[in-house]
Amino acid sequence: MFVTALGVFLCVKTNFVLTPTEGIVQTISEVFHIAFSAVKNTFDVSLVVISTLLCVFNDTELYGIGVGTVLSAVYRTNYRSI
């Protein structure tokens, strides 16, 4: 998890965006003057919640949402906040 957080940190500091989701988060952070870590944390958790709700409302199994997805969203949040 530390390596992931370090990678995100270096990409943000150099304004080098690797994925569209990081770009969206960085843009929201800059436009609304909110800390990148706060926007990224909220974005990650909201994507997991939205995916879960869509699966529940469509009466399908939680495809792609496992323990790893939830733990990754929660624990990467803690590393980014440091």
C-alpha positions in Angstrom: 0.0 0.0 0.0 2.9 2.4 0.7 4.2 1.9 -2.8 0.8 2.8 -4.3 0.6 5.9 -2.1 4.1 6.9 -3.0 3.3 6.5 -6.7 0.2 8.7 -6.5 2.2 11.3 -4.5 5.0 11.5 -7.1 2.5 11.7 -10.0 0.5 14.5 -8.4 3.7 16.5 -7.5 5.0 16.3 -11.0 1.6 16.9 -12.6 1.9 13.6 -14.5 -1.5 11.8 -14.6 -1.5 8.1 -15.3 -5.2 7.3 -15.2 -8.4 9.2 -16.0 -9.6 8.8 -12.4 -6.5 10.5 -11.1 -7.0 13.3 -13.6 -10.6 13.8 -12.5 -9.6 13.9 -8.9 -6.8 16.3 -9.6 -9.0 18.6 -11.6 -11.7 18.7 -8.9 -9.0 19.3 -6.3 -7.6 22.3 -8.2 -10.9 23.8 -9.3 -12.6 23.7 -5.9 -9.4 24.2 -3.8 -9.8 21.1 -1.8 -6.9 18.9 -0.7 -6.1 16.1 -3.2 -6.1 13.5 -0.5 -9.6 14.5 0.6 -11.0 14.4 -2.9 -9.3 11.1 -3.7 -10.6 9.4 -0.5 -14.2 10.6 -1.2 -13.9 9.6 -4.8 -12.7 6.0 -4.0 -15.3 5.4 -1.4 -18.1 6.8 -3.5 -17.2 4.5 -6.4 -17.4 1.5 -4.2 -20.7 2.6 -2.7 -22.2 3.4 -6.1 -21.1 0.0 -7.5 -22.6 -1.8 -4.5 -25.9 0.1 -4.8 -26.1 -0.7 -8.6 -25.5 -4.4 -7.9 -28.2 -4.4 -5.1 -30.8 -2.5 -7.1 -30.2 -4.6 -10.3 -30.5 -7.8 -8.2 -27.1 -9.1 -9.3 -24.2 -10.5 -7.4 -21.5 -8.1 -6.2 -19.3 -8.7 -9.2 -15.9 -7.1 -8.8 -16.5 -5.8 -5.3 -14.7 -8.0 -2.9 -12.8 -7.7 0.3 -9.8 -6.5 -1.6 -11.7 -3.6 -3.2 -13.1 -2.4 0.1 -9.8 -2.8 2.0 -7.9 -1.1 -0.7 -10.2 1.9 -0.6 -10.1 2.1 3.2 -6.4 1.5 3.7 -5.1 3.6 0.9 -7.2 6.4 2.4 -5.1 6.2 5.6 -1.8 6.3 3.7 -2.8 9.3 1.6 -3.9 11.3 4.6 -0.4 11.1 6.2 
